[in-house]
């Protein structure tokens, strides 16, 4: 019975490296899993012809289509449109695509993970075709969690004037808070910076921030302690993620970290009030077991 090499991680990496080499063509020894350039292989004895097989084909157009698919999957509208625009520009497509990714480390890392998984899938499809030719069963790649890998680079901490991972961020946090007010409550007059700063220094405010690998605050959740019926409660006033970092789960991690901090206190209830234009976010809170407590209906006369 003919044999075929085991598809180890090291061999996968070697195959992918050879696939992306656009200057040489390579084959792989079916039995040993060794990759050899066709130039180095030379003429092969007829009795050994079926021992060497071509590695999977990977052309620039395949890389382009992969970038298109990645950009289309992004939930961040700002970077999705910018990346798709770069790909359709017709000039320096690959360079422009990479330059845009470098602006946002989290999305850039998602791209590297996405690319590795997609090319790995191509390798497995090719490998299984070879196994089927030999009458062997297919093997499947192990599933990998990508979101957690990206989020692991962010720090979620209680704001105490200097969150873990950065020296000073009060000014950027206030700017983000004012941006949040404009987006969450369009049409209302924004408060001033000093008034906003007072909120962050108020002892009744509980704030958790998300800090990026570049040591920038990219999101926050703010709650206010309030006593009702002789019981301390927390009302979530704002939860906000910078537009450049949306779509990778930072909002959920912020709320998860916030609730963890609240559970360490004596508060027994956390609530959030959603105005009519924010009702679509109710499902977001329901995933954390929030449930409606009352509904207010209004009629404008």
C-alpha positions in Angstrom: 0.0 0.0 0.0 1.3 3.4 -1.0 2.1 5.9 1.8 1.7 9.6 2.2 3.4 11.9 4.7 1.6 13.1 7.8 0.4 16.7 7.5 2.1 18.3 10.5 2.1 22.0 11.3 5.8 22.3 10.2 5.1 20.7 6.8 2.0 22.9 6.4 4.1 26.0 7.0 6.7 24.8 4.5 4.1 24.1 1.9 2.5 27.6 2.3 5.9 29.3 2.1 6.6 27.4 -1.2 3.1 28.2 -2.5 3.7 32.0 -2.0 7.1 31.8 -3.8 6.3 33.2 -7.3 9.7 32.7 -8.7 10.1 28.9 -8.4 8.0 25.8 -8.8 8.1 23.1 -6.1 7.1 19.5 -5.6 6.9 17.4 -2.4 8.1 13.9 -1.7 4.9 12.0 -1.2 6.5 9.6 1.4 8.9 11.9 3.3 7.1 15.2 3.1 10.2 17.0 1.8 9.7 20.0 -0.5 12.1 20.2 -3.4 12.3 22.8 -6.2 11.8 21.4 -9.7 15.1 22.9 -10.7 16.9 21.0 -8.0 15.0 17.8 -8.7 16.1 17.6 -12.3 15.1 14.5 -14.3 13.3 11.9 -12.3 13.5 8.2 -12.9 10.3 6.8 -14.5 9.9 4.4 -11.6 9.8 7.3 -9.1 7.6 9.7 -11.0 4.5 9.2 -8.8 6.6 9.8 -5.7 6.8 13.6 -6.3 3.7 15.7 -6.6 3.1 19.3 -7.3 2.3 21.5 -4.3 -1.0 23.4 -4.4 -1.1 26.3 -6.9 -1.2 29.8 -5.5 -1.2 32.8 -7.9 -1.4 36.6 -7.3 -5.0 36.5 -8.3 -5.7 34.0 -5.5 -4.1 36.4 -3.0 -6.3 39.2 -4.4 -9.5 37.2 -4.1 -8.5 36.3 -0.5 -8.1 40.0 0.3 -11.5 40.7 -1.2 -13.2 38.0 0.9 -11.5 39.3 4.0 -12.6 42.9 3.5 -16.1 41.8 2.8 -16.3 39.9 6.1 -15.4 42.9 8.2 -18.2 44.3 10.3 -16.3 47.5 10.8 -17.9 49.7 8.0 -15.0 52.2 7.9 -12.2 49.7 7.2 -14.4 47.5 5.1 -15.1 50.3 2.6 -11.5 51.6 2.7 -10.0 48.1 2.0 -12.5 47.4 -0.8 -11.8 50.8 -2.3 -8.0 50.1 -2.2 -8.6 46.7 -4.0 -10.6 48.3 -6.7 -8.2 51.2 -7.3 -6.1 49.3 -9.8 -2.8 50.8 -8.5 -0.4 49.4 -5.9 -3.3 47.3 -4.7 -1.4 44.9 -2.4 0.8 47.7 -0.9 -2.3 50.0 -0.2 -4.2 47.1 1.3 -1.3 46.4 3.7 -0.8 50.0 4.6 -4.4 50.4 5.6 -4.2 47.3 7.8 -1.2 48.7 9.6 -3.3 51.6 10.9 -5.3 49.2 13.0 -3.3 46.4 14.7 -6.4 44.4 15.7 -7.7 44.2 12.1 -4.2 43.6 10.8 -4.0 40.6 13.1 -7.4 39.3 12.0 -6.1 39.5 8.4 -3.0 37.4 9.3 -5.2 34.8 11.1 -7.8 34.8 8.2 -5.1 34.4 5.6 -3.4 31.6 7.5 -6.6 29.7 8.0 -7.8 30.1 4.4 -4.5 29.0 2.9 -4.4 26.2 5.4 -7.8 25.1 4.1 -6.4 25.0 0.5 -3.5 22.8 1.7 -5.9 20.4 3.5 -8.1 20.1 0.4 -5.1 19.4 -1.8 -3.8 16.9 0.8 -7.1 15.0 1.0 -7.2 14.8 -2.8 -3.9 12.9 -2.6 -5.2 10.7 0.1 -8.3 9.8 -1.8 -6.2 8.8 -4.8 -4.4 6.4 -2.5 -7.7 5.1 -1.1 -7.1 6.7 2.3 -9.7 8.5 4.5 -9.8 12.3 4.6 -8.4 14.2 7.6 -9.9 17.5 8.9 -8.1 20.6 10.3 -8.7 21.5 13.9 -11.0 24.5 14.4 -9.3 27.6 15.8 -10.8 30.4 17.9 -9.8 33.6 16.2 -11.8 36.2 18.1 -10.2 35.4 21.4 -6.7 35.5 19.8 -7.4 39.1 18.8 -9.1 40.2 22.0 -6.2 38.8 24.1 -4.1 41.8 22.9 -6.5 44.2 24.6 -6.6 45.2 28.3 -10.0 45.6 30.0 -9.6 47.4 33.3 -11.4 49.6 35.9 -10.7 53.3 35.3 -9.0 54.8 38.3 -7.3 57.7 36.6 -4.6 55.5 35.1 -5.7 52.2 33.7 -3.4 49.3 33.4 -1.4 49.5 30.1 -1.1 53.2 29.7 0.3 56.2 31.6 -2.3 58.8 31.0 -5.6 58.8 29.2 -8.1 61.2 30.7 -8.1 63.6 27.7 -8.6 60.8 25.2 -11.3 59.3 27.4 -13.2 62.6 27.7 -13.0 63.1 23.9 -14.3 59.6 23.3 -17.1 60.2 25.8 -18.2 63.4 24.0 -18.1 61.5 20.7 -20.3 58.8 22.3 -22.9 61.4 23.4 -23.1 62.8 19.9 -23.6 59.3 18.4 -25.8 57.8 21.0 -28.0 60.9 21.6 -28.0 62.8 18.3 -29.5 66.3 18.3 -28.8 67.1 22.0 -26.4 69.8 23.1 -23.1 68.2 24.0 -21.8 68.9 27.5 -18.4 70.6 28.0 -15.1 68.9 28.7 -15.0 70.1 32.3 -18.5 68.7 33.0 -17.4 65.4 31.4 -14.3 65.4 33.4 -16.3 65.8 36.6 -18.3 62.7 35.7 -15.2 60.6 35.5 -14.0 61.8 38.9 -17.4 61.4 40.6 -17.2 58.6 43.2 -20.6 57.3 42.0 -19.2 56.6 38.5 -18.0 53.1 37.7 -16.0 53.0 34.4 -14.2 50.1 32.6 -12.0 50.9 29.6 -10.5 48.9 26.8 -6.9 49.7 26.0 -5.3 48.7 22.7 -1.9 47.1 22.1 -0.8 50.7 21.1 -1.8 51.8 24.6 -4.8 53.8 23.4 -8.3 53.8 25.0 -10.6 52.4 22.3 -13.8 51.9 24.3 -15.4 52.3 27.6 -18.6 51.5 29.6 -19.8 53.9 32.3 -22.3 53.2 35.0 -23.6 55.3 37.9 -24.4 54.1 41.4 -27.9 55.1 42.5 -29.8 54.2 45.7 -33.5 53.2 45.1 -35.7 51.7 47.8 -32.8 51.4 50.2 -30.9 49.4 47.7 -27.8 50.3 45.7 -28.2 49.8 41.9 -26.1 50.6 38.9 -27.5 52.2 35.8 -25.4 51.9 32.6 -25.3 55.3 31.0 -22.9 54.7 28.1 -21.1 51.9 26.3 -19.0 52.9 23.4 -16.3 51.5 21.1 -14.2 53.6 18.7 -15.5 53.1 15.1 -12.0 51.8 14.0 -12.2 49.0 16.5 -15.8 47.8 16.1 -16.8 44.3 14.9 -14.2 42.2 16.9 -16.1 41.8 20.1 -14.7 44.6 22.2 -18.2 45.8 23.3 -19.0 42.4 24.7 -15.7 42.2 26.5 -16.2 45.6 28.0 -19.7 44.7 29.3 -18.4 41.4 30.6 -15.5 43.1 32.5 -17.9 45.8 33.8 -20.4 43.2 35.2 -17.6 41.3 36.8 -16.6 44.5 38.7 -20.2 45.1 39.8 -20.5 41.6 41.2 -17.6 42.4 43.5 -19.7 45.2 45.1 -22.9 45.0 47.1 -25.1 46.1 44.2 -27.7 43.5 43.2 -29.2 45.1 40.1 -27.7 46.6 36.9 -30.0 48.3 34.4 -29.8 50.2 31.1 -32.4 52.5 29.6 -32.6 52.4 25.8 -34.3 55.3 23.9 -36.4 54.5 20.9 -33.5 54.8 18.4 -31.4 52.3 20.4 -34.0 49.6 20.9 -32.1 47.4 18.4 -29.3 47.0 21.0 -31.7 45.2 23.4 -30.5 41.8 22.0 -26.9 42.7 22.9 -27.8 43.1 26.5 -30.1 40.1 26.5 -27.1 37.9 25.7 -25.9 38.8 29.2 -29.3 37.9 30.7 -30.7 41.4 30.9 -34.5 41.3 30.7 -37.1 44.1 30.3 -38.4 45.5 33.6 -41.0 47.9 32.2 -41.9 49.5 28.9 -42.7 53.2 28.4 -44.9 54.2 25.4 -45.1 57.8 24.3 -47.5 59.7 22.1 -46.5 63.0 20.6 -49.5 65.4 20.3 
